[in-house]
Amino acid sequence: MNEENLSAIEIYMSNVFKIVILLFPLSTLASAAFAITMKMLFGYYPEVSATLLVVFASSCTAYLLIALVLLKHSFTSDGALKAGRIKKGKIYVAVLELIQWNFMCIVLTRSESFMFYAYFLMLDVFFLDSRFVLLMIAELTLSTIAQWAIRPNIFLPATNSLFAPNLLLRLIFLFLTSFCLWLITYLVETKLANELEKLADYDTLTLLHNRRSMKSHIASMMKSAQKGDGTFSLLMCDLDNFKRINDTYGHDCGDLILKTVANIISCDVRKDDEVFRYGGEEILVMVRADKEVTAHVAERIRADIEKERVSYNSKDIAVTVTIGVASYRADKSIDELIKIADNRLYFGKQHGKNQVVNA
């Protein structure tokens, strides 16, 4: 898997898909094999026929084959899940859980077998989908209550003075298990998943927005500009002689300089402006202002970087930057504006460096 091309959530869901889709069939096979072995060797569960157990094991084998087919045809060449595969995987798991749970209730003819309920739901949590977990809670709860109604002599507590409190404890167990697992799913889905997705939009070295999130931000601003609600310009900033710095002082020094420059640019722009690491030593700035204000911002960035001295191994290293500027034009697309800024940056590189090129 080429994980550089995938977001954190895509990587996580790809791994979860593999684990859960395979784990359910394998756990089903294991439980079926256990039940058959216990019956044949020790004579447990005499009221369950060997034929039923063999059918159970055979159906589990079919589920495993379906899982392998799903895994084989669910991923793109770069390791990402194909569109719609998560939904199909959830449907597969939901059907398998329902069948497996009812078979387990038949095979494990013990009053306490309802406690396996928690195991089934725990695997659903990995999908980070609180609605799916809620659906599975309803599915398994209704199946459990149905089993209690069909075979009360096996699954319900003994009819005596403790029947009511024992039944109440079982209902409390089902409720607390369901609520806790749903709550865990909800919290992870809304907190951790959102944080992972947020982190996927940032460059880990400079802590700037990365190229993955760049176009969506610029596109949003472009729509506002097309409606007459403000304007913007793009600054393409590129460190001068950065390769020579890397070759002379090493990549650790280069990383330090990139972080320093990124910090200077972030401090020099205004609150509403956006700063992106475009790639390598290039940083793209979206300034939400007209040409006059943009020119002032660009020159401030250039001057502040020129004044900075980066200390590395007791040496003060001077850094300069060349900036190409492209202002919003209604007849230009995002890619065309970026190309204009890049061309002006290249012109500045060819004519002295350490300058701002507006035209």
C-alpha positions in Angstrom: 0.0 0.0 0.0 1.3 3.4 -0.9 0.3 5.1 2.3 1.6 8.5 1.2 -1.4 8.9 -1.1 -3.9 8.0 1.5 -5.4 10.0 4.4 -5.1 8.7 8.0 -8.8 7.7 7.9 -8.4 5.8 4.6 -5.5 3.9 6.0 -7.4 3.1 9.2 -10.5 1.9 7.4 -8.5 -0.2 4.9 -6.9 -2.0 7.9 -10.2 -2.3 9.8 -11.9 -3.7 6.7 -9.4 -6.5 6.4 -9.4 -7.3 10.1 -13.2 -7.3 10.7 -14.2 -8.9 7.5 -11.8 -11.8 8.1 -12.2 -12.0 11.9 -15.9 -12.6 11.9 -15.8 -15.7 9.6 -12.7 -17.1 11.4 -14.3 -16.6 14.9 -17.5 -18.2 13.6 -15.5 -21.2 12.4 -13.6 -21.4 15.6 -16.8 -21.4 17.7 -18.5 -24.0 15.5 -15.4 -26.2 15.7 -15.4 -25.8 19.4 -19.1 -26.7 19.7 -18.7 -29.8 17.5 -15.6 -31.0 19.3 -17.3 -30.6 22.7 -20.3 -32.5 21.6 -18.5 -35.4 19.9 -15.8 -35.8 22.6 -17.7 -35.1 25.8 -21.3 -35.5 24.8 -22.3 -31.9 25.6 -25.4 -30.3 24.2 -27.1 -33.7 23.5 -30.3 -32.0 22.3 -28.4 -30.5 19.3 -28.0 -32.8 16.4 -24.6 -33.3 14.8 -26.2 -32.6 11.4 -27.1 -29.1 12.6 -23.6 -28.5 13.8 -22.1 -29.7 10.5 -24.4 -27.4 8.6 -23.3 -24.6 10.9 -19.7 -25.2 10.2 -20.3 -25.5 6.4 -22.1 -22.2 6.3 -19.2 -20.6 8.2 -16.9 -21.9 5.5 -19.1 -20.3 2.9 -18.9 -17.0 4.8 -15.1 -17.2 4.9 -15.0 -17.7 1.1 -17.3 -14.6 0.6 -14.9 -12.6 2.9 -11.9 -13.6 0.8 -13.7 -12.5 -2.4 -14.6 -9.2 -0.8 -11.0 -8.6 0.2 -9.6 -9.6 -3.2 -11.9 -7.2 -5.1 -12.2 -4.3 -2.7 -8.9 -2.4 -3.0 -7.4 -0.1 -5.6 -3.8 -0.5 -6.8 -2.6 2.0 -4.2 -4.3 0.2 -1.3 -7.4 2.4 -0.9 -10.8 0.9 -0.4 -13.0 1.2 -3.5 -16.1 3.3 -3.3 -19.0 1.6 -1.6 -17.0 -1.3 -0.2 -17.3 -0.2 3.4 -21.1 -0.3 3.0 -21.0 -3.7 1.5 -18.7 -4.9 4.2 -21.1 -3.6 6.9 -24.0 -5.4 5.2 -22.0 -8.6 5.1 -21.1 -8.3 8.8 -24.7 -7.5 9.8 -26.1 -10.6 8.1 -23.3 -12.8 9.4 -23.7 -11.5 12.9 -27.5 -12.2 12.9 -27.0 -15.8 11.6 -24.0 -16.5 13.8 -25.7 -15.2 16.9 -28.8 -17.3 16.4 -26.7 -20.4 15.7 -24.7 -19.7 18.9 -28.0 -19.5 20.9 -29.0 -22.9 19.5 -25.6 -24.6 19.9 -24.6 -23.1 23.2 -27.7 -24.2 25.1 -26.8 -22.6 28.3 -28.7 -19.9 30.1 -25.6 -17.7 30.3 -24.9 -17.8 26.6 -26.5 -14.3 26.2 -23.2 -12.9 27.6 -21.5 -13.5 24.2 -23.6 -10.5 23.1 -20.8 -8.2 24.1 -18.3 -10.0 22.0 -20.3 -9.5 18.8 -20.8 -5.8 19.4 -17.2 -5.1 20.2 -16.0 -5.9 16.7 -18.6 -3.5 15.3 -17.0 -0.6 17.2 -14.0 -0.8 14.9 -16.0 0.6 12.0 -16.3 4.0 13.8 -20.0 4.2 12.8 -22.3 4.9 15.7 -25.4 4.4 13.5 -24.2 1.0 12.4 -23.5 0.0 16.0 -27.0 1.1 16.9 -28.4 -1.0 14.1 -26.5 -4.0 15.4 -27.6 -3.4 18.9 -31.3 -3.5 17.8 -30.6 -6.6 15.6 -28.9 -8.6 18.4 -31.2 -7.4 21.2 -34.3 -8.5 19.2 -32.7 -11.8 18.4 -31.8 -12.4 22.0 -35.3 -11.6 23.3 -36.8 -13.8 20.5 -34.6 -16.7 21.7 -35.8 -16.1 25.3 -39.4 -16.2 24.1 -38.9 -19.3 21.9 -37.0 -21.4 24.5 -37.7 -19.9 27.9 -36.9 -23.2 29.7 -33.3 -22.9 28.5 -32.5 -19.2 28.2 -34.5 -17.6 31.0 -33.7 -17.9 34.7 -35.3 -20.7 36.7 -38.9 -20.0 37.7 -38.6 -19.2 41.4 -38.4 -16.3 43.8 -35.3 -15.0 42.1 -36.7 -15.0 38.6 -37.6 -11.3 38.5 -34.3 -10.0 39.8 -32.3 -12.4 37.6 -34.2 -11.3 34.5 -33.7 -7.6 35.5 -30.0 -8.2 35.8 -29.9 -9.7 32.3 -31.8 -6.7 30.9 -29.5 -4.3 32.7 -26.5 -6.2 31.3 -27.8 -5.9 27.7 -28.6 -2.2 28.2 -25.3 -1.2 29.8 -23.3 -3.3 27.3 -25.1 -1.7 24.4 -25.0 1.8 25.7 -21.2 1.7 26.7 -20.2 0.2 23.3 -22.3 2.7 21.4 -21.0 5.6 23.5 -17.4 4.5 22.9 -18.1 4.3 19.1 -19.8 7.7 19.1 -16.9 9.4 21.0 -14.2 7.8 18.8 -16.2 8.7 15.7 -16.8 12.3 16.6 -13.5 13.1 18.3 -10.6 10.8 17.2 -11.8 10.3 13.7 -12.2 14.1 13.2 -8.8 14.7 14.6 -7.2 12.2 12.4 -8.9 13.7 9.3 -7.8 17.1 10.5 -4.2 16.0 10.9 -4.3 14.5 7.4 -4.7 18.0 6.1 -1.6 19.3 7.7 2.1 19.0 6.8 3.8 17.2 9.7 7.1 19.2 9.4 5.9 22.8 9.1 2.4 22.3 10.6 1.0 24.2 7.6 -2.0 23.1 5.6 -0.7 20.6 3.0 -1.4 20.4 -0.7 -4.2 17.9 -0.1 -6.4 20.5 1.5 -5.2 23.5 -0.6 -7.6 23.4 -3.5 -10.7 23.1 -1.3 -9.7 26.3 0.6 -8.9 28.2 -2.6 -12.0 27.0 -4.3 -14.1 28.2 -1.4 -12.5 31.7 -1.6 -12.9 31.7 -5.4 -16.6 31.1 -5.1 -16.9 34.1 -2.7 -14.9 36.3 -5.1 -17.1 35.3 -8.0 -20.1 36.4 -6.0 -18.4 39.8 -5.4 -17.7 39.0 -1.7 -14.0 40.0 -1.5 -11.0 39.1 -3.6 -7.7 37.3 -3.0 -4.2 36.7 -4.3 -1.8 33.8 -4.3 1.9 34.1 -3.2 4.2 31.3 -4.4 7.2 31.4 -2.1 10.4 29.5 -2.7 13.6 29.4 -0.7 16.6 30.6 -2.6 19.6 28.2 -3.0 17.9 25.6 -0.8 19.6 22.6 -2.5 23.0 24.2 -1.7 22.0 24.6 2.0 21.0 20.9 2.1 24.2 19.8 0.4 26.4 22.0 2.7 24.7 21.6 6.1 22.5 18.5 5.7 18.8 17.8 5.6 18.3 18.4 9.3 19.4 22.0 8.8 17.2 22.2 5.7 14.2 21.0 7.8 15.0 23.6 10.5 15.1 26.3 7.9 11.8 25.2 6.4 10.1 25.3 9.9 11.6 28.7 10.6 10.4 30.2 7.3 7.0 28.6 7.7 6.7 30.2 11.1 7.7 33.6 9.8 5.2 33.5 7.0 2.4 32.3 9.3 3.2 35.3 11.6 3.3 37.8 8.8 0.0 37.0 7.2 -3.3 38.1 8.7 -5.8 35.9 10.6 -8.0 35.2 7.6 -5.2 34.3 5.2 -4.2 30.7 4.6 -0.7 29.2 4.3 0.1 25.9 2.6 3.2 23.8 2.0 2.9 23.4 -1.7 5.8 20.9 -2.0 9.5 20.7 -1.3 10.7 24.2 -0.2 7.7 25.9 -1.9 5.0 27.5 0.3 1.8 28.9 -1.1 -0.1 31.8 0.6 -3.6 32.8 -0.1 -4.1 36.4 0.9 -7.7 37.6 1.2 -7.0 41.1 0.1 -6.6 43.3 -3.0 -3.4 43.8 -5.0 -2.2 46.7 -2.9 -2.5 44.9 0.5 -1.1 41.7 -1.0 2.0 43.5 -2.3 2.6 44.8 1.2 2.2 41.4 2.8 4.5 39.8 0.2 7.2 42.4 0.8 6.9 42.0 4.6 7.4 38.2 4.2 10.4 38.7 2.0 12.0 41.3 4.3 11.4 39.4 7.5 13.0 36.2 6.1 16.0 38.1 4.8 16.6 39.5 8.3 16.3 36.1 10.0 19.4 34.1 10.8 18.9 30.4 11.4 21.3 29.0 14.0 22.6 25.5 13.3 25.7 23.9 14.8 26.9 27.3 16.1 26.6 28.8 12.6 24.2 31.5 11.6 22.7 30.8 8.2 21.2 33.5 6.0 18.0 32.7 4.1 16.2 34.5 1.4 13.0 33.9 -0.5 11.6 34.7 -3.9 7.9 35.3 -4.3 5.6 35.1 -7.3 2.2 36.8 -7.0 -1.0 36.1 -8.9 -4.2 38.1 -8.1 -7.7 36.8 -8.6 -9.1 37.0 -12.1 -12.6 35.9 -13.0 -11.5 34.3 -16.2 -8.8 32.1 -14.6 -9.1 28.8 -12.8 -7.3 27.8 -9.6 -4.7 25.8 -11.6 -4.2 28.8 -13.9 -3.7 31.2 -11.0 -1.2 28.9 -9.4 0.7 28.6 -12.7 0.8 32.4 -13.1 2.3 32.7 -9.6 4.7 29.9 -10.3 5.9 31.5 -13.6 6.5 34.8 -11.9 8.4 33.0 -9.2 10.5 31.4 -11.8 11.1 34.8 -13.5 12.3 36.1 -10.1 14.6 33.2 -9.7 16.2 33.9 -13.1 16.6 37.6 -12.4 18.4 38.0 -9.1 16.3 36.1 -6.5 15.2 37.5 -3.1 12.4 39.6 -4.6 8.7 39.8 -5.1 7.4 39.6 -8.7 3.9 40.9 -9.3 3.9 41.0 -13.1 
